[in-house]
Amino acid sequence: MLFPYLMASFVGKMQDQAQRQYHRQQAGPFRNERPPQPDGKIRIDYVPPKASKTPSGINGKAGEFVDFEEIK
């Protein structure tokens, strides 16, 4: 009489364990990991902002440039 109950309990635990393992494999090792993209597809995660250029065409972060002549 006790055997069917123990067998059902054992089978239920094994099913739960297999289901948890399956879900872990689907999620990947990291929660934010995305599934791999198929070949030929391009995904861009970050696009840097376009650098604004000064009227002279020099990037504003480069500093101030001064023309000079070499005197010998």
Secondary structure as the mmCIF struct_conf table of DSSP 4:
data_model
#
loop_
_struct_conf.conf_type_id
_struct_conf.id
_struct_conf.beg_label_comp_id
_struct_conf.beg_label_asym_id
_struct_conf.beg_label_seq_id
_struct_conf.end_label_comp_id
_struct_conf.end_label_asym_id
_struct_conf.end_label_seq_id
HELX_RH_AL_P HELX_RH_AL_P1 LEU A 2 ALA A 27
BEND BEND1 PRO A 29 PHE A 30
TURN_TY1_P TURN_TY1_P1 ARG A 31 ASN A 32
HELX_LH_PP_P HELX_LH_PP_P1 GLU A 33 PRO A 38
TURN_TY1_P TURN_TY1_P2 ASP A 39 GLY A 40
HELX_LH_PP_P HELX_LH_PP_P2 PRO A 48 SER A 52
STRN STRN1 LYS A 53 LYS A 53
TURN_TY1_P TURN_TY1_P3 PRO A 55 SER A 56
BEND BEND2 GLY A 57 GLY A 57
STRN STRN2 ASN A 59 ASN A 59
HELX_RH_3T_P HELX_RH_3T_P1 GLY A 60 ALA A 62
#
